[in-house]
Amino acid sequence: MRLDHIAYRVADRRKTAQFFISAFGYHLQTEFEICFDDGSKAECLALEPPEKLIDDAPWTALGPADDGSDIEYHLAPEVFISDGDPNSIVGKWVAARGGIGGIHHLAYQVESVSRTMQEWKQKGFAEFSTDDVLRCPDLVQVFTKPSELTGVIYEFIERGRHGFCADNVKDLMLSTKDNR
């Protein structure tokens, strides 16, 4: 398991992205718009870390430990940033947090989203915002409701490569619209 991405909902996605680019060396990966049935929109962009994946390189790297054994190092997570008009799901979430916004969720890459979802249900760790996983080509995801212990929404994700699917992003946003 590794931290796959951190998702922020903010007042100004471009200023926030520029911060991550300047301060941490991230690069723009993709940008897209989500249009909701009520006419509202959310603008989204994804940033990739400076340690960009090349070809089919693994998300982890091995390095030597002090005792000569290998230590697994995880690459930095991607950063997902969204903002939206005042009546959008994102805009309302940001307004509820003093107009600044913040971290919306932490996404963990797992071997099987379905198995992890079932395990968390059985152990009583979380409730989920959908009854089943969401699927796009080469991508499976699900969101928890905010944790009773941490207040954080967790996402479980399995993917073949980096990147985001606009259809899943829209469905995930809709699934958590009441989690303010």
C-alpha positions as CSV (number, residue, x, y, z in Angstrom):
1,M,0.0,0.0,0.0
2,R,1.2,3.5,-0.8
3,L,-0.1,7.0,-0.6
4,D,-1.2,7.5,-4.2
5,H,-2.5,11.1,-4.1
6,I,-3.6,13.9,-1.9
7,A,-6.7,15.7,-3.1
8,Y,-7.3,19.4,-2.2
9,R,-10.4,21.4,-2.7
10,V,-9.5,25.1,-2.7
11,A,-10.6,28.6,-3.7
12,D,-8.0,29.0,-6.4
13,R,-6.6,25.9,-8.1
14,R,-4.0,27.7,-10.2
15,K,-2.5,29.6,-7.2
16,T,-2.4,26.3,-5.2
17,A,-0.9,24.4,-8.1
18,Q,1.8,27.1,-8.5
19,F,2.7,26.7,-4.9
20,F,3.2,22.9,-5.3
21,I,5.2,23.5,-8.5
22,S,7.4,26.2,-7.0
23,A,7.8,24.7,-3.5
24,F,8.0,21.0,-4.2
25,G,8.9,20.7,-7.9
26,Y,5.6,19.2,-9.1
27,H,4.6,19.3,-12.8
28,L,1.2,19.7,-14.4
29,Q,0.0,16.3,-15.6
30,T,-3.5,17.0,-16.8
31,E,-6.4,19.5,-16.4
32,F,-10.1,19.0,-17.0
33,E,-13.6,20.3,-16.2
34,I,-16.4,18.4,-14.5
35,C,-20.0,19.6,-15.4
36,F,-22.8,18.6,-13.1
37,D,-26.5,18.2,-14.0
38,D,-27.4,21.3,-12.0
39,G,-25.2,23.4,-14.3
40,S,-22.4,23.9,-11.8
41,K,-18.8,23.1,-12.6
42,A,-15.6,22.0,-10.9
43,E,-12.2,22.7,-12.5
44,C,-9.6,20.1,-11.8
45,L,-5.9,19.6,-12.3
46,A,-3.5,16.9,-11.4
47,L,0.2,17.4,-10.6
48,E,2.8,14.7,-10.8
49,P,5.8,14.6,-8.5
50,P,9.3,15.4,-9.6
51,E,10.1,11.7,-9.6
52,K,7.9,11.0,-12.6
53,L,7.2,7.5,-13.7
54,I,8.9,6.6,-17.0
55,D,7.4,3.7,-19.0
56,D,6.3,0.9,-16.7
57,A,8.6,1.7,-13.7
58,P,7.2,0.5,-10.4
59,W,5.8,3.0,-7.9
60,T,8.4,1.8,-5.4
61,A,12.2,1.7,-5.5
62,L,14.6,-0.5,-3.5
63,G,17.5,0.9,-1.7
64,P,20.1,-0.4,0.8
65,A,19.4,-0.3,4.5
66,D,22.1,0.1,7.1
67,D,22.2,-3.7,7.7
68,G,22.6,-4.4,3.9
69,S,19.0,-5.5,3.3
70,D,16.7,-3.7,0.9
71,I,14.3,-0.9,2.0
72,E,11.3,-0.1,-0.2
73,Y,10.9,3.6,-1.0
74,H,7.7,4.9,-2.3
75,L,7.6,7.7,-4.9
76,A,5.9,10.9,-3.9
77,P,2.2,11.1,-4.3
78,E,0.4,12.9,-7.0
79,V,-1.6,16.0,-6.1
80,F,-5.1,16.6,-7.3
81,I,-6.5,20.1,-6.9
82,S,-10.0,21.3,-7.7
83,D,-12.0,24.5,-7.3
84,G,-15.5,25.3,-8.4
85,D,-18.2,27.9,-8.8
86,P,-20.0,28.9,-5.6
87,N,-22.9,26.5,-6.2
88,S,-20.8,23.5,-7.1
89,I,-20.0,20.6,-4.8
90,V,-16.5,21.8,-4.6
91,G,-17.4,25.5,-4.1
92,K,-19.8,24.6,-1.2
93,W,-17.2,22.4,0.4
94,V,-14.6,25.2,0.3
95,A,-17.1,27.8,1.6
96,A,-17.9,25.5,4.6
97,R,-14.2,25.7,5.4
98,G,-14.0,29.5,5.6
99,G,-13.4,30.0,1.9
100,I,-10.0,28.4,2.0
101,G,-10.7,24.7,1.6
102,G,-8.1,22.1,2.4
103,I,-7.4,18.4,2.1
104,H,-10.5,16.7,0.9
105,H,-9.1,13.1,1.0
106,L,-6.1,10.9,1.1
107,A,-5.9,8.1,-1.6
108,Y,-4.1,4.9,-0.9
109,Q,-3.1,2.6,-3.8
110,V,-4.0,-1.0,-2.8
111,E,-3.8,-4.4,-4.6
112,S,-7.6,-4.8,-4.6
113,V,-10.1,-2.0,-3.9
114,S,-12.9,-4.5,-3.6
115,R,-11.1,-6.6,-1.0
116,T,-9.9,-3.6,0.9
117,M,-13.5,-2.2,1.0
118,Q,-14.8,-5.5,2.3
119,E,-12.1,-5.8,4.9
120,W,-12.8,-2.3,6.2
121,K,-16.5,-3.0,6.3
122,Q,-16.0,-6.2,8.2
123,K,-13.6,-4.6,10.7
124,G,-15.9,-1.6,11.2
125,F,-13.2,0.9,10.1
126,A,-15.4,2.9,7.8
127,E,-18.6,3.3,5.9
128,F,-18.4,4.0,2.1
129,S,-20.0,6.6,0.0
130,T,-21.0,4.1,-2.6
131,D,-22.2,0.5,-2.4
132,D,-19.7,-0.7,-5.0
133,V,-16.4,0.4,-6.5
134,L,-16.2,2.9,-9.4
135,R,-14.4,1.7,-12.6
136,C,-12.8,3.4,-15.6
137,P,-10.3,1.7,-17.9
138,D,-7.2,0.7,-15.9
139,L,-8.6,2.4,-12.8
140,V,-10.8,1.3,-9.8
141,Q,-11.7,3.6,-6.9
142,V,-13.9,4.0,-3.9
143,F,-14.3,6.7,-1.1
144,T,-15.1,6.2,2.6
145,K,-17.3,8.6,4.4
146,P,-15.4,10.8,6.8
147,S,-13.7,8.7,9.5
148,E,-15.1,8.9,13.0
149,L,-11.6,8.8,14.3
150,T,-9.7,11.2,12.0
151,G,-12.4,13.2,10.2
152,V,-10.6,12.2,6.9
153,I,-12.1,10.7,3.8
154,Y,-10.0,7.9,2.5
155,E,-9.9,6.7,-1.1
156,F,-8.7,3.3,-2.2
157,I,-7.4,3.1,-5.7
158,E,-5.9,0.5,-8.0
159,R,-4.4,1.6,-11.3
160,G,-2.1,0.5,-13.9
161,R,-0.4,3.9,-14.3
162,H,-0.7,7.4,-13.0
163,G,-3.5,9.7,-14.0
164,F,-7.2,10.4,-13.3
165,C,-10.4,9.6,-15.1
166,A,-12.9,12.5,-15.4
167,D,-15.9,10.2,-15.2
168,N,-14.8,8.6,-11.9
169,V,-13.8,12.0,-10.5
170,K,-17.4,13.2,-11.2
171,D,-18.9,10.1,-9.6
172,L,-16.6,10.4,-6.6
173,M,-17.5,14.1,-6.1
174,L,-21.2,13.3,-6.3
175,S,-20.8,10.4,-3.9
176,T,-19.4,12.7,-1.2
177,K,-21.4,15.9,-1.8
178,D,-23.2,15.5,1.5
179,N,-20.0,15.0,3.4
180,R,-19.3,18.5,4.5
